[in-house]
Amino acid sequence: MRRHAQVALNRGYTSSVGAGYPTAVHAVGYFYFGTKRWAELVQYLIFPKRIICLRTNPPVMTCFTELLSLSSPKRISTPPALLLAFSLFMQIGFSQTSISAHKADVLYQQQAYHEALEIYENAELGTAEMERLANSYRLNHDTQNAEKCYAKIIGKSYDPINYLHYAQALQSNGKLATAKQFYLKYAEVMSGQNDERGKHLAAAIDRQLAANSPSEAVIENLKKVNSDKLDFSPSFYKNGIVFVSSRQPKNKLNQLNQQKDKWTGDHFSSLYFSEYDDSGNLTEPRLFSIGLATKYHEGPLSFLPNGEALLYTRNILFKKTNREHQLKIFSAIKYGKGWLKDGEIDLGDETCNDAHPSLSPDGKTLYFSSDRAGGYGGMDLYLARFSNGKWGHPINLGPAINTPGNEVFPFIFDDGTLYFASDGWGGYGGLDIFFAQANEDAEWTAATNLGLPFNSRKDDFGYVLDLTGTEGFFSSAREGGLGKDDIYHFSLPSPQANKKTPKPKVRICISDEKTGKRLRGATVAVFSKNKAGEFIGYEQDKVVKLVANENGSFEKQISKRDPFSPAEAISGNFQTDLNGWLELHLDPQNEYLLRAEMPGYEKANYIFSPTKNKGCFALQPNNCIQLSGRVIDQQNKALLAGAMVTLTELGSGQNLETTSDGDGQYSFCLAPNSDYVVKASKENFGSGNALVSTLAMSGSDALVTRDLELTENNNEASGEGTLVNLQHIYYDFGASEIRPDAALELDQVVRLMQRNPKIKIELRSHTDSRGNEGSNRRLSLKRARAAVAYVVAKGVDENRITAIGMGEDQLLNHCTDGVDCTEEEHQANRRTEVRIFGQ
């Protein structure tokens, strides 16, 4: 069984050095010293030769060869004369490789190629060991050193695949004429063996030399996304891309952060997500889903059209050796904000490697790469169709697509164009990107090289194209990148493929029925009308059918969802943006039901037709109390847009989130007789907090206002609990007495603790910078104790409240020792905060 490291498979290479033609191995005789096996005779059938070798322990190999007929392989007994020759040879003696080379051989057999090559480089090597060193360089994509090693064994090794590997290294290194010579040599040796790679690859060099100028595509290295490791195989997801990377993981199973793949010497690959910011730039990647993370390799992946499920490549753990073993395709379901593993999909063969899933636009057909038996070469492309709740038997895409080499990384576009990478059809070097289309008889057209600038002398693969046909991404190991593989963005002046007309975009907004203001963060569930006239949608792992009753309202019928049974049209949950709008790609001929909801408003259903309805849909406020305010820069009083504002209900601990709009404003709908903490945060600012109570308030006309001030570059103290500044507890200079304005604020703390008996608090007092540091710490503790005494005097258990004096350690502004400040600025630092625990 051939097996593949994730990275090598992703790059289209296999660990079998003789892939692409039939090989058989038989041990035909053994030699012993006492009970210990010392040597064995091995017969290799590598057409058109039979090779008989003496393999000893420690490993050294001496071989005789003879030509065979090209008839079907049969087991052939070893001639007695040949056995006698080996016996005489052993009596005379033989050379041994060094112990270090033996250790490297063991690592090589374990596919720890990165570790093996480091030992081979410092050992005395025979032809067999030099071949393994060459393969180790090749399988780690070091074409320069691979070329040097293959050059030393050409003419000495009996394995014809070395002609091919040598030619591929030469081509990747820009030595086209010499590469063509060895491609033709390989074609000559493999004549009649159903392996035409040599011929195809030599012809491709001729085409490359006569190639026209590249297309008008503009490509760009994603420097903010790429690392110095492997970054490859992007997939579109929401407002960004998900891709595979072998960079140092920050969150993936922390106890295994230092574990590395012995094949490459890099970390095991993980899935990362990078999304576009407001300026249209991709942001720093973060781990896509800790729920999908394992000890070994994950990726690449493909999403179902509605984004609620995905298929991804993953290593299966080989438990007996605790090493990664096979690659298989697994499924996962969107659940809340994360992803839930749904197990391996059954594609009918447990012994092979299946990888690189790509789902068709309707989600009903899966394209993938596999080395299963019966293919044309190393990795072939297959398709499987989803029907009756399961994937059908895989179908090989045939000789128009597959070669004796490797076809990997399929991507099926919405017009039926198949893009993929291949090292068997010939091109500019390594893996090249090709495309093909199926005709009306489901037969594929000839694979066509995508040309420059998409392909280079190195590996190019992992191509994806957006719905417009004018933008996309691909992966490349080309020179000038940041790492071993980089992701590149490209744009085109016109659509690349024969595109279908995309569904038109429809803009919808959700507004407040009373004020007319558009609502940001409103959730809109889209249910599409099927042929039976029913509205169908999804909620996590459930299928939701909305059925109209006699009153004209809709009742839910919920059933277990088959995650890969595609929706008949768009469905799912969407959110309005900062300005209260959302965009949907809807079929103009279909009808939809929109279910809109937002905290503080009544849910509402709307029947919607893209050709008939336009504009906003209104939500009616429920009986709630409106909280509104502004997020402000404390230093210059500027309004801060894009701040994250979180509302926490202290009784239940439930959170709601929103973002301040372009005017720095935010709003929430509050329940009567409840206590809340509202907190604002923004990058490069400390957080701002406030207590909010709706005691004795009711009605939709009630209004609470809280402005939240943030201090730029404030290194606020970390710790458990929620820290809130009591805005009106100030002290006279040098004094600790509770002022009347402070008593009103402390009364709010008393009511908060009386209504929420489970919470405990710390009262933390601060001074300004004036005076002695030690004196200030003692003064702050005295002030905190005074505030605690006030609260306890009102009937609060003293075991639920603690006094802490912070002194002048955490000033809110620039008023440090020796700085001239106004009394108002100093008073801002003389404050009391409350840290709340147990909410």
C-alpha positions in Angstrom: 0.0 0.0 0.0 1.4 3.3 -1.0 0.8 6.1 1.5 1.4 9.8 1.3 2.3 12.6 3.6 -0.3 15.3 3.4 2.0 17.9 2.0 3.5 15.6 -0.6 0.1 14.4 -1.7 -1.2 18.0 -1.8 1.7 18.7 -4.1 1.0 15.7 -6.3 3.9 13.5 -5.3 3.8 9.9 -4.0 6.2 8.2 -1.8 6.6 5.3 -4.2 9.8 5.9 -6.2 8.6 3.6 -8.9 5.1 4.8 -9.4 3.7 4.7 -12.9 4.6 1.2 -14.1 4.1 -2.3 -12.8 6.5 -3.5 -10.1 6.5 -6.9 -8.3 8.9 -7.9 -5.5 9.5 -11.5 -4.3 11.9 -12.8 -1.7 13.3 -16.0 -3.2 16.0 -17.1 -0.8 17.5 -16.4 2.7 20.9 -16.9 4.4 21.4 -17.2 8.2 24.1 -17.0 10.8 22.7 -19.4 13.4 19.1 -18.3 13.9 19.6 -14.7 12.7 18.7 -13.8 9.1 21.8 -12.2 7.6 20.8 -11.8 3.9 18.0 -12.5 1.5 17.7 -12.8 -2.3 15.0 -10.5 -3.7 13.6 -10.7 -7.2 12.3 -7.5 -8.7 10.0 -7.6 -11.8 10.3 -4.1 -13.2 9.4 -4.4 -16.9 11.2 -4.8 -19.2 13.8 -6.2 -16.7 14.0 -8.8 -14.0 16.5 -7.9 -11.3 17.9 -10.4 -8.7 19.5 -8.7 -5.8 21.3 -9.8 -2.6 20.0 -7.6 0.2 22.0 -7.8 3.5 21.5 -6.6 7.0 22.9 -3.9 7.5 21.5 -2.9 4.1 23.6 -3.2 1.0 22.4 -4.5 -2.3 24.2 -6.2 -5.2 22.2 -7.1 -8.2 22.2 -9.0 -11.5 19.6 -8.1 -14.2 18.1 -9.8 -17.3 15.6 -8.7 -19.9 12.1 -10.2 -19.8 9.4 -10.5 -22.4 6.6 -8.0 -22.2 4.0 -10.6 -21.6 2.0 -10.7 -18.3 4.2 -10.9 -15.3 4.7 -14.3 -13.8 6.6 -15.5 -10.8 9.9 -16.8 -12.1 12.1 -19.1 -10.2 15.7 -18.0 -9.7 18.2 -19.9 -11.8 20.5 -22.2 -9.8 23.6 -20.7 -11.4 22.5 -17.3 -10.1 22.1 -18.7 -6.6 25.5 -20.2 -6.8 27.0 -16.9 -7.9 25.5 -15.2 -4.9 26.8 -17.9 -2.6 30.3 -17.5 -3.9 30.0 -13.8 -3.5 29.0 -14.1 0.1 31.9 -16.4 0.9 34.3 -13.8 -0.6 32.7 -11.0 1.4 30.9 -7.8 0.7 31.0 -4.1 1.6 28.8 -2.5 4.2 27.4 0.9 4.3 27.9 3.0 7.4 25.8 2.7 10.5 24.6 6.2 9.8 23.4 5.3 6.3 21.6 2.3 7.8 19.8 4.7 10.2 18.9 6.9 7.3 17.5 3.9 5.4 15.2 3.1 8.3 14.0 6.7 8.4 13.5 6.6 4.7 11.3 3.5 4.9 9.3 5.2 7.6 8.9 8.2 5.2 10.7 10.5 7.5 12.4 12.0 4.5 13.5 15.3 6.1 15.3 13.5 8.8 16.7 10.9 6.5 18.3 13.4 4.0 20.1 15.1 6.9 21.9 11.8 7.7 22.4 10.8 4.0 24.2 14.1 3.4 27.0 13.1 5.8 27.3 9.4 5.0 29.2 7.4 2.4 26.6 6.5 -0.2 26.3 3.8 -2.8 23.9 4.0 -5.7 20.9 2.8 -3.8 21.5 5.3 -1.0 22.1 8.1 -3.4 18.8 7.3 -5.1 17.0 7.5 -1.7 18.7 10.9 -1.0 17.5 12.1 -4.5 14.0 11.0 -3.7 14.1 12.6 -0.3 15.0 16.0 -1.9 12.4 15.6 -4.6 9.6 14.7 -2.1 10.6 17.9 -0.2 10.5 19.9 -3.4 14.2 20.8 -3.3 14.8 20.6 -7.1 18.3 21.9 -7.0 19.7 19.2 -4.8 17.5 16.6 -6.3 19.0 17.3 -9.8 22.5 16.9 -8.4 21.8 13.5 -6.9 19.9 12.1 -9.8 22.7 13.1 -12.1 25.1 10.9 -10.0 22.9 7.7 -10.5 21.8 8.1 -14.1 23.2 5.2 -15.9 23.9 3.3 -12.7 20.4 2.7 -11.4 18.1 0.1 -13.0 15.0 2.0 -12.2 13.7 3.9 -15.3 11.6 6.3 -13.2 14.9 8.1 -12.3 15.0 9.4 -15.9 11.6 11.0 -15.4 12.5 12.4 -12.0 15.8 13.8 -13.3 14.1 15.5 -16.2 11.4 17.0 -13.9 14.1 18.5 -11.7 16.0 19.8 -14.7 12.9 21.5 -16.1 12.0 23.1 -12.7 15.5 24.5 -12.6 15.2 26.0 -16.1 17.4 23.5 -18.0 14.8 22.8 -20.7 17.0 21.3 -23.4 18.6 18.7 -21.1 15.2 18.0 -19.5 13.7 17.2 -22.9 16.6 14.8 -23.6 15.8 12.8 -20.5 12.0 12.9 -21.0 12.6 11.3 -24.4 15.0 8.8 -22.8 12.2 7.8 -20.4 9.7 7.6 -23.3 12.2 5.2 -25.0 12.6 2.9 -22.0 8.9 2.9 -21.3 7.8 2.3 -24.9 4.8 0.0 -25.0 4.1 0.3 -21.3 1.1 2.5 -21.4 3.0 5.4 -20.0 3.3 8.3 -22.4 4.4 10.9 -19.9 7.9 11.2 -21.5 6.4 12.0 -24.9 3.9 14.5 -23.5 6.4 16.2 -21.3 9.0 16.6 -24.0 6.4 18.0 -26.4 5.3 20.4 -23.7 8.8 21.8 -23.5 8.7 22.5 -27.3 5.4 24.3 -26.7 6.9 26.3 -23.8 9.8 27.4 -25.9 7.4 28.7 -28.6 4.9 30.0 -26.1 3.1 33.3 -26.7 3.2 36.2 -24.2 1.3 35.7 -21.0 -2.4 36.7 -20.6 -3.4 40.1 -19.2 -4.0 38.6 -15.8 -2.6 40.6 -12.9 -1.3 38.4 -10.0 -0.3 39.5 -6.5 1.4 37.6 -3.7 -0.8 37.8 -0.5 2.0 38.9 1.7 -0.3 39.5 4.7 -1.6 36.0 4.4 1.4 33.9 3.5 4.1 32.7 5.9 7.6 31.2 5.4 6.1 27.7 5.3 3.5 26.0 3.1 0.4 28.1 2.4 -1.9 26.6 -0.3 -5.3 25.5 -1.6 -7.6 28.5 -0.8 -11.4 28.1 -0.8 -14.0 30.9 -0.8 -15.9 31.2 2.5 -18.1 34.1 3.5 -16.1 37.4 3.3 -12.7 35.7 2.9 -10.8 32.5 2.2 -10.0 29.3 4.1 -6.6 27.8 3.2 -4.1 25.2 4.4 -0.9 26.1 6.2 2.0 24.4 7.9 2.9 27.6 9.9 3.5 27.4 13.7 0.0 26.8 15.1 -1.1 29.2 17.8 -4.2 27.4 19.0 -4.3 23.9 17.6 -4.2 21.4 20.4 -1.7 23.5 22.4 0.1 20.5 24.0 1.1 19.4 20.5 2.3 22.7 19.1 5.9 21.5 18.8 5.1 18.3 17.0 6.3 18.2 13.4 5.9 16.1 10.3 9.0 14.0 9.8 8.4 14.0 6.0 9.0 17.7 5.7 10.3 18.9 9.0 7.4 21.4 9.2 4.4 21.5 11.5 1.4 19.5 10.5 -0.9 21.5 8.3 -4.0 23.2 9.7 -6.9 25.2 8.2 -6.8 29.0 8.5 -9.3 31.8 7.7 -8.5 35.3 6.5 -11.3 37.8 5.9 -11.5 41.1 4.1 -11.5 44.3 6.2 -13.4 47.4 5.4 -10.6 48.5 3.1 -10.9 45.4 1.0 -7.7 43.8 2.3 -7.3 40.3 3.6 -6.5 40.4 7.4 -4.0 38.3 9.4 -5.1 34.6 9.3 -6.6 32.9 12.3 -7.3 29.2 12.9 -10.5 28.3 11.0 -12.0 25.9 13.5 -10.6 24.3 16.6 -13.4 21.8 16.3 -11.8 20.3 13.1 -8.3 20.3 14.4 -6.4 17.1 15.0 -2.9 16.1 15.8 -2.0 15.7 12.2 -2.9 17.1 8.8 -6.2 18.8 7.8 -7.2 20.3 4.5 -7.9 21.1 1.7 -11.7 21.6 1.9 -14.9 22.5 -0.1 -18.1 24.0 1.2 -21.7 23.1 0.4 -23.2 26.0 -1.6 -25.2 27.3 1.4 -22.1 27.3 3.6 -23.7 25.1 6.3 -21.6 22.0 5.7 -18.2 21.1 4.2 -15.9 18.3 3.1 -12.3 18.3 4.1 -9.1 16.1 3.8 -7.7 14.6 6.9 -5.2 12.1 8.1 -6.4 8.8 9.6 -4.3 7.9 12.6 -2.5 4.5 12.2 -2.9 3.5 15.9 -0.3 0.7 15.9 2.6 3.1 15.3 0.9 6.3 16.4 1.7 7.8 13.0 -0.5 9.5 10.4 -1.4 6.8 7.8 -4.0 7.5 5.1 -5.8 10.5 3.8 -9.5 10.4 3.7 -12.4 12.9 3.1 -14.5 13.8 6.1 -17.6 15.9 6.5 -18.5 18.6 9.0 -21.7 20.6 9.8 -22.0 24.2 10.8 -23.2 24.3 14.4 -23.7 27.7 16.0 -20.5 29.6 15.5 -18.3 26.5 15.1 -18.1 23.3 13.1 -19.1 19.8 14.2 -17.3 16.8 12.9 -19.6 14.4 11.0 -17.3 11.5 10.2 -15.6 10.0 7.2 -17.6 9.8 4.0 -17.9 6.4 2.4 -16.4 6.3 -1.1 -16.1 2.5 -1.2 -12.4 1.8 -0.7 -10.8 1.8 2.7 -7.3 1.0 1.4 -6.7 4.0 -0.8 -6.0 7.7 -0.3 -8.9 10.1 -1.1 -8.2 13.8 -0.9 -8.9 17.3 -2.3 -12.7 17.5 -2.4 -14.5 19.9 -4.6 -18.3 20.1 -4.6 -20.3 21.2 -7.7 -22.3 24.4 -7.5 -25.5 22.4 -6.6 -23.7 20.3 -4.1 -24.8 17.0 -5.7 -21.4 16.0 -7.3 -18.1 15.5 -5.6 -14.8 15.7 -7.5 -11.7 14.4 -5.7 -8.3 12.9 -6.1 -7.5 9.3 -5.3 -4.8 6.6 -5.8 -7.4 3.8 -5.7 -6.8 0.6 -7.7 -7.8 0.7 -11.4 -6.6 4.2 -12.1 -4.3 5.5 -14.8 -1.3 6.4 -12.6 -0.4 7.9 -9.2 -3.3 10.1 -8.2 -6.4 10.3 -10.5 -9.5 12.5 -10.5 -12.8 10.9 -9.8 -16.4 12.1 -9.3 -19.2 10.7 -7.1 -22.8 11.7 -7.1 -25.0 12.2 -4.0 -28.3 10.3 -4.1 -30.7 8.8 -1.5 -28.6 10.0 1.4 -25.2 8.6 0.3 -22.4 9.1 -2.1 -22.4 6.8 -5.2 -19.6 4.7 -6.5 -16.7 6.9 -7.7 -16.2 7.2 -11.5 -12.8 7.8 -12.9 -12.8 10.9 -15.2 -10.9 9.0 -17.8 -7.8 9.4 -20.0 -8.8 12.9 -21.3 -8.1 14.1 -17.7 -5.9 11.4 -16.0 -2.3 10.3 -16.9 0.2 7.9 -15.4 1.4 10.8 -13.3 -0.7 12.8 -10.7 -3.9 14.7 -11.2 -4.8 16.6 -8.0 -6.6 19.7 -6.6 -9.8 19.7 -8.7 -12.0 22.8 -8.7 -15.4 22.7 -10.5 -16.6 26.1 -11.7 -20.3 27.0 -11.9 -20.3 26.7 -15.7 -19.0 23.1 -15.6 -15.3 23.9 -16.2 -13.0 21.6 -14.3 -9.7 23.1 -13.2 -7.0 20.9 -11.8 -3.2 20.4 -11.4 -1.2 17.8 -13.2 2.4 16.7 -13.6 1.6 14.2 -16.3 0.4 16.4 -19.2 3.5 18.5 -19.5 3.8 22.2 -19.1 6.2 24.7 -17.6 7.5 22.5 -14.8 6.3 20.6 -11.7 2.5 20.7 -11.3 0.8 22.9 -13.8 -2.8 24.1 -13.8 -5.1 22.8 -16.5 -8.8 23.0 -17.4 -11.3 20.9 -19.3 -15.0 20.9 -20.0 -17.6 18.1 -20.3 -19.7 18.0 -23.5 -23.3 17.0 -23.8 -22.4 13.3 -23.7 -20.6 13.8 -20.4 -17.2 13.3 -22.1 -14.3 15.5 -21.2 -12.5 17.7 -23.7 -8.7 17.5 -23.8 -6.9 19.0 -20.9 -5.6 22.5 -21.7 -2.7 24.2 -20.0 -3.8 27.5 -18.4 -0.5 29.1 -19.5 1.3 32.1 -18.1 1.3 33.7 -15.6 -0.6 31.1 -13.7 2.0 28.4 -14.4 5.7 28.6 -13.7 8.8 26.3 -13.6 7.7 25.2 -10.1 4.5 23.7 -8.7 1.3 25.6 -9.4 -2.0 24.3 -8.1 -5.0 25.0 -5.9 -6.8 27.3 -8.4 -10.2 28.8 -7.5 -12.4 31.3 -9.4 -15.1 33.6 -8.1 -18.6 33.9 -9.5 -17.8 36.7 -11.8 -15.1 34.7 -13.5 -12.7 37.6 -13.2 -11.0 37.1 -9.9 -9.6 34.2 -7.9 -6.6 32.6 -6.1 -4.1 29.9 -6.8 -1.0 28.4 -5.0 2.5 28.4 -6.3 6.1 27.4 -5.2 7.5 29.9 -7.8 10.6 31.9 -7.1 10.2 35.2 -5.3 7.6 34.0 -2.8 7.7 34.3 0.9 7.6 30.6 1.7 7.7 27.1 0.3 4.2 27.5 -1.2 2.4 30.9 -1.4 -1.1 31.9 -2.2 -1.6 34.4 -5.1 -4.5 36.6 -6.0 -5.3 37.2 -9.7 -7.7 39.5 -11.6 -8.7 39.4 -15.2 -10.1 42.1 -17.6 -12.8 39.7 -18.7 -14.3 36.4 -17.5 -12.0 33.4 -17.8 -14.6 30.8 -18.5 -17.8 30.4 -20.4 -19.8 31.7 -17.5 -23.5 31.3 -16.8 -25.2 34.5 -16.0 -25.0 34.8 -12.2 -28.1 35.2 -10.1 -28.7 39.0 -9.6 -27.9 40.6 -6.3 -30.9 41.7 -4.3 -30.5 44.4 -1.6 -32.7 44.1 1.4 -32.8 46.2 4.6 -34.4 45.8 8.0 -35.7 48.9 9.8 -37.4 50.0 13.1 -41.1 50.4 12.4 -41.4 53.2 14.8 -38.3 55.3 14.0 -37.6 54.2 10.5 -33.9 53.7 11.4 -32.2 50.7 9.7 -31.1 48.0 12.1 -27.6 46.6 12.0 -27.1 43.0 13.1 -30.6 41.9 12.4 -30.8 38.2 11.5 -32.7 37.2 8.4 -33.5 33.5 7.7 -34.2 32.8 4.0 -36.6 30.0 3.1 -36.9 29.1 -0.6 -40.1 27.8 -2.1 -39.9 24.3 -3.5 -42.0 22.7 -6.2 -44.6 21.5 -3.7 -45.1 25.1 -2.6 -43.4 24.7 0.7 -40.8 27.0 2.2 -37.7 25.1 3.1 -34.7 26.3 5.1 -32.0 25.2 7.7 -31.3 25.7 11.3 -27.9 24.2 12.2 -28.4 20.4 11.7 -32.1 20.6 11.2 -34.4 20.9 8.1 -37.1 23.5 8.8 -40.3 23.4 6.7 -42.7 26.3 7.1 -46.3 25.4 6.6 -49.1 28.0 6.5 -52.0 27.4 8.8 -55.7 28.6 8.7 -54.8 31.9 10.4 -52.2 32.8 7.7 -49.2 32.3 10.0 -46.6 29.7 9.6 -45.9 26.6 11.7 -42.5 24.9 11.8 -42.0 21.3 10.9 -38.5 20.2 11.9 -36.6 17.1 10.8 -33.0 15.8 11.0 -30.9 17.2 8.2 -28.9 15.2 5.8 -26.0 17.6 5.5 -25.1 16.8 1.9 -28.7 16.8 0.5 -28.5 20.1 -1.3 -31.1 22.8 -1.0 -33.2 23.4 -4.0 -32.4 27.1 -3.8 -30.6 29.5 -1.6 -31.4 29.2 2.1 -29.7 29.9 5.4 -29.2 32.7 7.9 -27.8 36.1 7.1 -27.1 39.3 9.1 -27.6 43.0 8.1 -24.4 45.0 7.9 -23.4 48.2 9.8 -25.9 50.2 7.7 -28.8 47.7 8.1 -28.4 46.1 4.6 -27.8 42.6 3.3 -27.2 41.3 -0.2 -28.5 38.0 -1.5 -28.1 36.2 -4.8 -31.7 35.1 -5.5 -33.4 33.4 -8.4 -35.7 36.0 -9.9 -38.2 33.3 -10.9 -38.5 31.9 -7.4 -40.4 33.0 -4.3 -38.9 33.3 -0.8 -40.0 33.7 2.8 -37.9 36.0 4.9 -38.0 35.6 8.7 -36.4 38.7 10.4 -35.6 39.0 14.0 -33.6 41.1 16.4 -33.4 41.4 20.2 -36.0 43.9 21.4 -38.3 43.4 18.4 -41.1 41.1 17.4 -40.2 38.5 14.9 -41.8 39.0 11.4 -42.3 36.9 8.2 -42.3 38.4 4.7 -43.2 36.7 1.4 -40.6 38.0 -1.0 -40.2 37.9 -4.8 -37.0 39.5 -6.3 -38.9 40.9 -9.2 -41.8 42.5 -7.1 -40.4 43.6 -3.7 -37.8 46.2 -3.0 -36.6 48.3 -0.1 -36.9 47.7 3.6 -38.9 45.4 5.9 -39.9 46.9 9.2 -39.7 45.2 12.7 -42.0 46.3 15.5 -40.3 47.1 18.8 -41.5 45.0 21.7 -42.1 46.2 25.2 -38.5 47.0 26.0 -36.3 49.8 27.3 -34.0 51.4 24.8 -30.3 51.7 25.8 -28.3 54.0 23.5 -25.0 55.8 23.7 -21.8 56.7 22.0 -18.3 55.3 22.1 -15.9 58.2 22.6 -12.1 58.7 22.6 -11.5 59.9 26.1 -8.6 62.0 25.1 -9.9 64.0 22.2 -13.6 63.3 22.5 -13.8 61.9 19.0 -16.6 59.4 18.2 -15.3 55.9 17.6 -16.8 53.8 14.8 -16.4 50.1 14.6 -16.0 49.5 18.4 -17.3 46.2 19.7 -20.1 46.8 22.3 -21.1 43.9 24.6 -24.2 43.9 26.8 -24.1 41.4 29.7 -27.3 40.6 31.8 -26.0 40.0 35.3 -28.7 37.7 36.4 -28.3 35.1 33.5 -24.8 36.0 32.2 -26.2 36.2 28.7 -24.4 38.4 26.2 -25.5 40.5 23.2 -23.0 42.2 20.8 -23.2 45.0 18.4 -20.8 47.4 16.7 -20.8 51.2 17.0 -21.9 52.8 13.7 -20.2 55.6 11.7 -21.3 58.1 14.3 -19.9 56.1 17.2 -23.5 55.2 18.3 -24.8 51.9 19.6 -28.1 50.7 21.0 -29.7 47.7 22.8 -33.2 46.7 23.9 -33.3 46.0 27.7 -35.8 44.1 29.8 -37.4 45.8 32.7 -36.2 45.2 36.3 -32.8 43.9 35.2 -29.1 44.8 35.7 -26.5 45.0 33.0 -22.9 45.8 32.3 -22.3 47.4 28.9 -18.7 47.3 27.6 -17.0 48.8 24.6 -13.6 47.7 23.2 -11.6 48.6 20.1 -8.1 47.8 18.8 -5.4 50.1 20.3 -7.8 51.2 23.1 -8.6 50.0 26.5 -12.2 49.0 27.3 -14.9 51.2 28.7 -17.7 49.9 30.9 -20.8 51.1 32.7 -23.5 49.6 34.9 -27.1 49.9 33.7 -30.2 49.2 35.7 -33.8 49.2 34.5 -35.3 48.9 38.0 -38.8 50.4 38.1 -38.7 51.2 34.4 -41.1 49.9 31.8 -42.6 50.7 28.4 -41.1 51.2 25.0 -40.9 54.9 25.5 -38.3 54.5 28.4 -34.8 55.4 27.4 -31.4 54.9 29.1 -28.2 56.7 27.8 -24.7 55.6 28.5 -21.6 57.0 26.7 -18.5 54.8 26.9 -15.1 56.5 26.9 -12.0 54.5 25.8 -8.5 55.5 26.5 -6.0 55.0 23.7 -3.2 52.4 24.2 -4.5 51.8 27.7 -2.9 48.7 29.2 -5.8 47.9 31.5 -5.3 45.4 34.3 -6.2 41.8 33.4 -8.1 39.4 35.7 -11.3 37.6 36.2 -14.7 39.3 36.4 -16.1 42.4 34.8 -14.4 45.7 35.6 -16.7 48.7 35.7 -15.8 52.4 36.5 -18.3 54.0 38.8 -18.5 57.2 36.9 -19.6 59.6 39.8 -17.5 58.4 42.7 -14.8 61.0 43.1 -12.9 62.2 46.1 -11.6 65.6 47.2 -7.8 65.8 47.1 -6.3 64.0 50.1 -9.7 63.0 51.5 -11.5 59.6 51.8 -15.0 60.7 52.8 -17.9 59.7 50.6 -19.2 62.8 48.8 -23.0 63.1 48.2 -22.6 62.5 44.5 -20.7 59.3 45.3 -23.4 58.1 47.6 -25.9 58.1 44.7 -23.6 55.8 42.7 -22.9 53.5 45.6 -26.6 53.2 46.2 -26.8 51.7 42.7 -24.2 49.1 43.8 -26.3 48.3 46.8 -29.4 47.7 44.7 -27.3 45.6 42.3 -26.1 43.3 45.0 -29.5 43.0 46.7 -31.2 41.9 43.4 -28.4 39.5 42.4 -27.4 37.6 45.6 -24.9 35.3 43.8 -22.5 38.0 42.7 -19.5 39.2 44.7 -17.5 42.4 44.0 -14.2 44.2 44.6 -14.2 47.9 45.2 -11.0 49.3 43.8 -9.9 52.8 44.7 -7.4 54.9 42.8 -5.6 58.2 43.6 -4.0 60.8 41.3 -0.2 61.1 41.1 0.3 63.9 43.5 1.8 63.1 46.9 4.1 60.3 48.1 3.5 56.9 46.4 3.2 55.0 49.7 0.9 57.6 51.1 -1.3 57.4 48.0 -1.6 53.6 48.3 -2.7 53.9 51.9 -5.1 56.7 51.0 -6.6 54.6 48.2 -7.1 51.7 50.5 -8.8 54.0 53.1 -11.1 55.3 50.3 -12.0 51.8 49.2 -12.8 50.7 52.8 -15.0 53.8 53.2 -16.9 52.8 50.1 -17.2 49.2 51.4 -18.4 50.4 54.8 -21.1 52.5 53.1 -22.4 49.5 51.1 -22.3 47.1 54.1 -24.1 49.7 56.2 -27.0 49.4 53.7 -27.4 45.7 54.5 -25.0 43.9 52.1 -23.1 40.9 53.6 -19.5 42.0 54.2 -18.2 38.6 52.9 -19.5 39.6 49.4 -17.4 42.7 49.1 -13.6 43.4 49.2 -11.7 46.7 49.4 -8.5 47.1 47.3 -6.3 50.2 47.2 -4.6 50.7 43.9 -2.7 53.9 44.7 -1.4 55.8 41.6 -0.5 52.6 39.6 -3.2 52.9 37.0 -3.7 56.5 35.9 -6.2 57.1 33.1 -4.4 60.0 31.5 -1.0 61.7 31.2 -1.0 63.3 34.6 2.0 61.5 36.1 4.5 63.0 38.6 5.7 66.5 37.6 3.2 67.0 34.8 1.1 70.2 35.0 -2.6 69.2 34.9 -5.9 70.8 35.7 -7.9 69.8 38.8 -10.5 68.2 36.5 -7.8 66.0 34.9 -6.4 64.9 38.3 -10.0 64.2 39.6 -10.5 61.7 36.6 -7.7 59.6 38.2 -9.3 59.8 41.7 -11.9 57.2 41.1 -13.5 53.9 42.4 -14.1 50.9 40.2 -16.1 47.7 40.8 -15.0 44.3 39.6 -18.0 41.9 39.4 -17.7 38.2 39.9 -20.1 35.3 39.5 -22.5 36.8 37.0 
